[in-house]
Amino acid sequence: MNVSTFENGRVVLSTQGRDKGRLFIVLESVNDDFVLIADGDLRLIAKPKLKRKKHLKAIPYIAEDFLHKQKNNKTILDSDLKAELNGFSEVYKNVKR
């Protein structure tokens, strides 16, 4: 993957910490080292987690519905993130949830 690996909407897997093995969606890239992530369950959109990029593994999947709503300034709900991640993990059963 290239430099924009952790762009908005990217599905990532946590590799360190309490949330190890969980899938998240990148909400925003803060700087070169950190991103804000949420999954709509453990981490809500209202209170996203600030996480180091080195503690995440980028999955080659973009949450298209999330990006579409973000670009059109529509309200994004926690249930939207959960649905996106559940749909993704149904396709890729080998990714731990």
Rosetta blueprint (number, residue, H / E / L):
1 M L
2 N L
3 V H
4 S H
5 T H
6 F H
7 E L
8 N L
9 G L
10 R E
11 V E
12 V E
13 L E
14 S E
15 T L
16 Q L
17 G L
18 R L
19 D L
20 K L
21 G L
22 R L
23 L E
24 F E
25 I E
26 V E
27 L E
28 E E
29 S E
30 V L
31 N L
32 D L
33 D L
34 F E
35 V E
36 L E
37 I E
38 A E
39 D L
40 G L
41 D L
42 L L
43 R L
44 L L
45 I L
46 A L
47 K L
48 P L
49 K E
50 L E
51 K E
52 R E
53 K H
54 K H
55 H H
56 L E
57 K E
58 A E
59 I E
60 P E
61 Y E
62 I E
63 A L
64 E H
65 D H
66 F H
67 L H
68 H H
69 K H
70 Q H
71 K H
72 N L
73 N L
74 K L
75 T L
76 I L
77 L L
78 D H
79 S H
80 D H
81 L H
82 K H
83 A H
84 E H
85 L H
86 N H
87 G H
88 F H
89 S H
90 E H
91 V H
92 Y L
93 K L
94 N L
95 V L
96 K L
97 R L
